[in-house]
Amino acid sequence: MQELVDILVPIACGCVLPIMVVWLGIRQSMNETNQRTQIVMAAIEKNPDMDIEELMKKISPKKKLLKEKLLSKLLWGTLTLLLGVGFIGSEIYLGVFTNSSSPMGIVGIVLLPVGIAFLISYYVGRKMLSKEIEAEEQQMIAQAENK
């Protein structure tokens, strides 16, 4: 029985879980699109002379600004880096003090470079996109003043 569990757990974590995450994400985006479509259809039925473009702008999700995207990379980079360090540290602790082993060290070794990659992406993106971020902020200020 233990051998079956030892086989099924990695298969579930490596195959089934990612497939479920992707499926749920696609399903959520399809539901949001269907809801927006129903809102537009109801608005057209009630008022056929309505400006559809303006309605779509109002009900569509807001695009993330470059600064928000970069801050998201910083957040995920810091989080994965700290998790990687924590998993590696706990594996070292278990190995030194209890003479036991667990797969946490492998997970930590995977998370560590992912976190470093996110942080590098944040710093390089911040440097390369500084002018675009500044222009985006000026545009947001101008839009706020016009309202």
C-alpha positions, 0 to 999 in steps of 0.5 A: 500500500505504501508503494502505491502511495509513493507512486500516486502522490508525485503523479498527483502533484506533478500532473493532476494538480497543474492540469486542475489549476490551468483548467480552473483558470480557463474556466474562470476567465470564460465565466467572466467573459460570458458574464460581460457578454450577458451584460452587453446583450441586456444593455443592447436589448434595453437601449439599442442606441447605447454606445457599446464601446464605452460600455465595454470599457466600463465593464472590462477588467482594468489593465495592470500598470507597468509599475503594478506588474513590476511590484508583483514580480518583486512580491513573488520574487521575495516570497519564493526566495524566502520560501526556498531559503526556509526549505533549505534551512529546514532540510539542513536542520533536519539533516544535522540535528535529527539525521532524517531527510525530506524532499523539502531541500529539493523544493527549496533548491527549485524555489531559490533560483525562481525567486532570484529570477523574479528579483532579477526580472524586477530590477532589470524591468525597473531599469529598462521601463523607467521612462515608460512608467513615468509616462504612464504615471503622467497619463494617469494624472492627466486623466484624473485632472480631466475627470 
